[in-house]
Amino acid sequence: MKKVILLVFCLAEMLTKAQNLIITNVNIIPIEGKETIIKNQTVIIKDGKIESISPFKPEHTRDNTKAHLDGTGKYLMPGLADMHVHFPNEKDMSLQQFFKFNLAAGVTTLRSMRGEPRHLTLRDSITKKLILAPDLYISISLPSDSTITDKDLEKFVKQSKKEGWDFIKYISGLSPTLFYTTALISKESGLKLAGHVYNQDLQMAIKADQASVEHYQAILKEYRKDSLHFPDVMNELKRRDIYVCPTLSFYYIWGMQFGADELKARNGMKYISIELQSKWEKDYDDYYSKYNTPTKNEEREKTILRVKQSLYDFGKLLKRMSNNNVKLLLSPDESAFNVPGFAMAEEMKVYQKAGLSNYAILKIATYNAASFFNKENEWGSIGKNKKANLILLDKNPLEDIENIKTINTVILGGKVLKPDELLKN
């Protein structure tokens, strides 16, 4: 709690009331409905929300009652949402730095997958604009004690709802009966159950109406079990409104799919401290070196090839799910060489490699995230009365997904933030 209070004091001087802002002559990527760009628009933001959008007129630039951003030649889209976040070990990176990295990379919403009670206070301070950070949704982890009963779980779910947790995360454990019981109680309480797939059995998650399934393996396992049945699986995921968050970057890294130079060159690595870079390199070298014996070299190569094939096969399923309107989410997951916020661009490249269109990727990282929380009428796209969590890009990400890196300005609840300022130590 002391760290949270210190964070409030450290950031208090940076915070101001949401600005009344005018963005002129900007190209809008609304991310709602069909792919489109609405060119040469003026966007007026008041009290943290979009008040109006209209065709640009030269006289708009002479409005001195509002802060002004010139959007000429630039592209405005919703801020990104990282939907599988773990807060860093604060010995490696402060929470303040973690939030700044995310904002500088255009991430304006985080879904934390393993919350702690103190994070409720943190989330509420962010909501009240006492702390400069992306909007935060927090999970509480479901107990997995072998002695727990259905009454214990019912009490846990109801207490979690009362305390204000945003959703419940399933990690592991419980009998099938208790898992289903928890899923039913959660649904009745209006609290989403998300997380790992029970025993890697996707049918369990489907029957439980799990809100989202994390990581890719259970999807791939289900396909390999009966590939002809996969269209039915997709239909069930879609019918039951179950989201899929595969977190592929994590598995590319620890599946040894990148060379050392590629890892060091990943997006945002230049902002990581030398000490943390060294730690990441050592952790990875230690992991890799367990294969560095004559008897294990062959095992390593087999592992690399096996992971490569699995990721390739899942990439095809990712494309099929996208084409069939299964709701996807996007996150690189927490890992060495996944720089907070900046690794979102790396995950997007994996989705592109799988064959998804740039527009589909952007929609997954914005609108779908809002839809998961039933907030699509509030954020995740650009429209009148929507929350002004936006990013202004120098280049068009619909032409090249790499252009998501060309962030000129981040707008958080109407407040203008510049990446260079956020990244200053």
N, C-alpha and C positions, 0 to 999 in steps of 0.2 A: 504493500500500500504506500510506503514511503516513496518508492520509485515513481508511482503514479502521481503522487502529490508534487514531487520534484519536477516531473514532466510538465505538469500544469503550469508551474511557475516559470520553467524555462521557455515555454511556448506562449505564455500569456501576452508578452509584449509583441508577438508577431500577429496576434489575432485582432481583427476589427469586425465591426458589423458588416454583414454581407453588403457588397457594393451595389449601387444602381449602375448598371453597365450597359453600354451600347457597343455592339460589334457590327461594323459596317462593311458592305460589299464582300461578304463572305460566301463561300460555296458550302452548302449544308449537305451532309450525308445523314439523313434522319433515322435510318435503321428502323423503319417500320413499314410493313407492306413490302412491295417489290423494290428491287435495287434501283436507286435513283440518286441523282445529285440535283439539288435545287440551287441554281447559280445566282450569284450577285444579290444576296439578301442582307437585310438589316435585322439583327436580333437584339431585342431590348430585354434586359434582365432586371427584375426588381424584387427585393426581399428574398433573394436566393432562388427565384423561379423565373422561368421564361414568360415574360408578359406578352410579347408579341413578336411575330415574324412577318416581314413584309419586303417587297422588292426595294432594292437600294435606290435612294435618291441622293444627289450631292448635298442637299441641305441637311441630311442626317449627320454629316461630319461636323456641322456647326452647333450641335446640341451640347451646350456647356453645362447642362444640369447633371450629366452622368460621366463616369469614367469612360474612356474611349479606347477601343481596340480596333485597329485597321486590319480587316480580314482580307484585303485585296490579294488574290492569288492563293489564298489559304483555304483549308478545309476544316469544317467544324463537325465533330461527331460526339456521341456520348462518351463519357469516361468509361474505362475498362473495369471489369470486375474479376478479381482472382478468387475462384470459388473453392479452393482447397489450400488454406493457409495454416501454417503452424508458426507461432511467434518464435523469434530466435532466442537462443541462450544468450542472456544479456552480458555474459562474459565475452562473447564474440561480437555482439552488435547490440547497441542500445535500442530500446523500443522506439525512441525518438528518431534514430537513424533509419530504422526499418520503415517507419511511416513516411519519412521524407523520400526514401528510395522509391517506394510505391507511387507516391504522388508525382515525383519527377518523371516517372515512366508512364504516367497517364492513368494509373489505377486509382479510381475514386471509391471503390467498394471492395471490402474484404469479407470472405466467409471463413471464420476461424473454426478449425475442425477439432480442437481440443482445448476448450476454454477452462479457466479457473474462476472461482468466485470473485476474485479481485478484478477480473476482466469485465464484469457487469458494471462496476463503477467506471471503469475506463470507457466502455461503450457509451454510457450515459453522459459522461463528460464530453465525449466527441459529439454526441447528438446536440448537446447544449452549446457547442462551439467553444468550449473551454480548452480544447486540445486540437491542434492542427493535425488531422489524420483523415484517411479515407473513412467513409461510413463503414460501420462494423456490425456484422452479424455473428453471434457467438453460440457455439454448441456446448452442451454438457455431455460428458461421456457416460454411457449406460453401464451400470455395474455389471460385473461378470462373475461375482463370487458364486462358487458352486453351492453354497448354502442358502442362496437368496430364494424367496418364494414369490408367488404371483401377487400376494398382498403387498410385499415389500416393493415390487416393481410398480404396482398401481400407486402406492404412496409416493414413490420416487417421481413418477411422471407428473402427478398432480402438484407436487412440491416444486418441480422444475418449471411448470407453467406459472405457478404463483410467483416464483422468484424472478420471472421475466426472461428466461433463456429463450433464444430464438428457435432452436431446434435441438434434437437429441442425436448424438452420434453413437452408432453401434460399432464397437471395435472387434470383440470376440467373446466366446464363451456363451453360456446359457444352453439349456436344452431347447430343441425345436419348439416344444409346447410353450415354454416361457418366452421365447423369441416372438412367436406369433401373438401371444398374450400382450406383450409389450407394444407390438405394432398396433394392435386393436385399441388398446388404451390410449396410445399416443394419438391415433386418428380421432378418437372420440373427444379427446382433450383439445384438439386443434393444434397439436404440436408435431411438426414433421419429424420423422425418423429417417436419418440418412447415414451413410457410412459404408463400412466394409460389407461384402457379401458373405452371408452366413455359410461357412464351410466351403466357400467358393462355388456354391450352388445357386445359380442365378434364379432358378425356379422358386427358391425360398424367398428371395427378395421380391419377386413378382407377386407371389401369393400373399406376401405381407404388405403389398402396396408401398414398398419402401420409397421414400421421396426421391432419393438419388443413390446410385451405386458408384462407389469410388474405385478407381484403378481399372485396368483393362482386362486382367486375367480371367475373371469370371465370364465375361462376354465371349472371349476367345474359346474358353473351355466349353461353353454351351454350343458354340458353332461346331467345334471339332467333334463333339459328341454326336451331333446329328445335323449336318449342314443343310439338309433338305427341309429341316424344321425351322430354320432361322427366320424365314419370312413371318412365321407365326409368332416367334419370339419378339420380333420387331413390332408386330401389331399389338402384342400385349403390353410392351413397354410404352407404346404410344397411347393405347386405350387407357391404361392406368396412370398415365401422366408421370412416368418414372424417368428421371433425368440420368444421364451417363456422364461421369467426369473421369476420364481415363488417366490423367496425370502422366503423360508419356515421356516428358523430358527426364523425369527421375529415372525411368527404366533405360533410356538411351545412355545416360551417364553411368549408372551402376551395372549396366549390361555390357560395358566396355565397348560401346559403339563409336566413341570419339577418341582421337589421339590426344596427347598431352597439350599440343599447341592449339588444337581446336577448343579444348576446355578453357584454356587461358584466354582465348579470344572471344568467349561468349559475351553476349550483350550485357553491358554494365560492369564487367570485371575491372575496368580501369578505375572504378569508384571504390572498390573494395580495398580495405587497408592491407598493407604488406603482411601484417601479422595474421590476418584472417586468410589471405591468399595462401600463405605458407602452411597454415593449418589444413586447409582444404587439400592442398597438394599432398601433404603428408598422409592424410586420411585415405586419399585415393591411391597413393603409392603403396601404402600398407595393404590395402585391399587387393591391388593388382599383384603385389609381390608374393602373395600366397601361392601364386601359380608359377613363380620363377624358379622352378627346379626342373631338371631334365624329365622327371617322371610326370610332372604336372603341366608342362607346356601344351601337350596334346589336349589335356582336359580343358585348359583355358581356351584353346582355339575352338573346341566343340561348344563350349559355353557361349562364346561370342557368336558363333554361327547359329546356335539354337535361339538365342535372344533376337538376333537379326531376323530370322525367319518368323518368329512370333510377332515381332513388331510390324514386319511387312504384311503378314496375314491380317493382323488387327487393323492395319491401315486400310485395307480393302473393306473391312467391316465398318470402319468409321465412315467411309464414303457411302456405303450402302445405307447406314443408319441416317446419315444426313439427307440423302436423296429421298428416304422414306419418312422424313419428318419426325424421327425419333429425336427427342429433345436432348441436346448435348450441352455440356458446360466445358469451361476451359481453365486449366491451371497447370503450371509446371511442377507443383508440389515443392516442399521444402527440401533442399539438398545442397551439398557443396556444388559450386559452380552454377547454381540457379540463383542469380542475384535478385533479391526481392523486387518485384515490379518489372524489372528489365527482362527477366526470364519469360515473361508473357509473350514477348516477340519470338523467343525461341520455340515456345510451344505452338505458336501460330504457324511457324515454318514447318513444323511436323504435320500439322493439319493440312497445310498446303501440299506437302509432299504426298499426302494420302489422296489428294485430288479434289479437296473441297475448294470451292470458289472463295475469292477474297471476301466477297460480301457475306457468304455463309459464315466464315470465320469471325468476322466483325460482329455479326448478329449473335453468334454464340457467346462472344465475350462481353456483350452488353445487354441486349434485349432478353436473351434466354435467362441470364442471371436474375434480372428483375422479375421475370415470369416465375422463376422458381419460388420466389418469396411472395408471389401474387401482388407484385408492386409495379407491374408493367404500365399502369396508368400514372405512375409517379416518377419513374426514372427508367433508364435503359434505352431511351430513344429521345429524339428532339421534337418537341411540340409545345404548343401553348399550355401553360400551367405546369409543365414538367419541371422537376428539380434541375437546377443549373449546375449539374456535374458534367463538365464538358472538357474536351481537349481540342485545341487548335493546332492543326498540322500544317507544315510548310509544303508537303507533297501529298498527293492523292493515294490513299491506301488501297483503293479499289483497283488501281493500275498495278501496284506492286505492294504486297503485304509488308515488305521491309520498310515502307514509308510510315508505318506505325511508329517508327523510331524518330521521326522528324517533328518532335513535339516543340512547338513554339511557346505555347501557353497552356496551363492547366487552370480550369475554372472549377472551384469547389464551393458549391452552394452560393455561387455568385462572386466569390472572392478570387481575384486574379493572382495566380502563382506562376513564377518563372522557374523552370527547371534548374538553371544555373544558380539561382539564389538558394533553392532547396538543397543543392548538392554541396554548398559551401560548408566546410567544417566549422 
